[in-house]
Amino acid sequence: MPRTPRRFPRWGDLAPLIRFRRPAFGRRHRLAQAHTIEELRAMARRRTPRAAFDYTDGAADAEISLERARATFRELTFHPEILRDVSTLDTSVEILGATSRLPFGIAPTGFTRLMHTEGEIAGAVAAQRAGIPYTLSTMATTSLEDVAAAAPGVRRWFQLYMWTDRERSIGLVDRAAAAGYDTLVVTVDVPVAGARLRDVRNGMTIPPTLTPRTVLDAIPRPRWWVDLLTTPPLTFASLNSWSGTIAELLDAMFDPSVSFDDLTWLRERWPGKLVVKGIQTVEDARRAVDAGADAVVLSNHGGRQLDRAPVPLTLLPETRAALGTDAEIILDTGIMHGQDIAAALALGADFVLIGRAYLYGLMAGGLPGVERSIDILETQLARTMRLLGARSVAELAPRHVTLPRNLP
């Protein structure tokens, strides 16, 4: 075989191949280096004390429910359709009577300012800029009114836990209506707190308990502590203070006697859209709609309540068939990639909520971090839709997805 001729290298040949990046600094530049939610999670873990990170990252008992949900997304199969004109793309959807620019919104999360001092305000402002709904939790660390003032243009939903003290619950409902929240999301899967063992082992309290372990853990994360100690004390939308553990707070607040009669009572009191979150059987989805729900959220609370609970994604096809067009279906739990969102929409969901995915961005970098998480998911979703041959969310269909066999 003839040998390739050799010559001395010339700078003119090499120069076009060498490009030096201009140095860049700052929070946004650092966040731009994350291209997946998992990479934001890694950043969050480095920057956040263990107790706060584990509260977000952890689940109940052996955390099997959460792992199963993520594994189901990982192991499903897509079926792309080729030679479709996907030069234009429409990711918008109609959900609960209004348009969302993207088919996902921000889920309710508690104690959010513990993750990062910008907390709920960062989530609401990022949602406003992205044109998606934001859901404020009963256990929020920013009030209903302050979130409304900070992000007046965002579509605001309010998540409600039913307390033993019904008057206190309805007081929150009335405040939400007065502050312009158009949708009430009633969470129904917390008659008691789940066994969140990471929180138990970390002695997770609000405010954080300063023990030798937490002090040592804080040493490499001084910025988090400075932010916590130089901003207003943590307060809640629903109570003024609490010195016990998270599980003790939940057990003290939540009423195990809540029934479908209470759902009917709320339907009569609430003037806007009503959503029931925490549905884990097809039969309960049907009963919730019959009781007046405009939508249901298939959710096992991110695996944070009953371990080994059903994977919400696997409930979608049967629930869609059972409800037909009577109500909208929203899904959460396990969403870590835009492909997960595409799969849920294809299998029958009208909308998806993200919780941990946006909190990892929040912990990694405040408001810009939340915006980065939304941008990552949007980019991944758009690419997946094009590769599947779907020009709009409405074109995503069950034929695009096969769930893994031997589902839990």
Helices and strands as residue ranges (DSSP letters): H 11-14, G 15-17, H 27-32, H 37-47, H 50-57, H 64-75, E 77-78, E 93-95, E 98-100, E 104-106, H 112-115, H 119-130, E 134-136, H 144-150, E 156-161, H 166-178, E 183-187, H 197-202, H 212-218, H 222-229, H 246-253, H 260-269, E 273-279, H 282-290, E 295-298, G 301-303, H 312-323, E 328-331, H 338-346, E 351-354, H 356-388, G 393-395, G 398-400, E 401-402
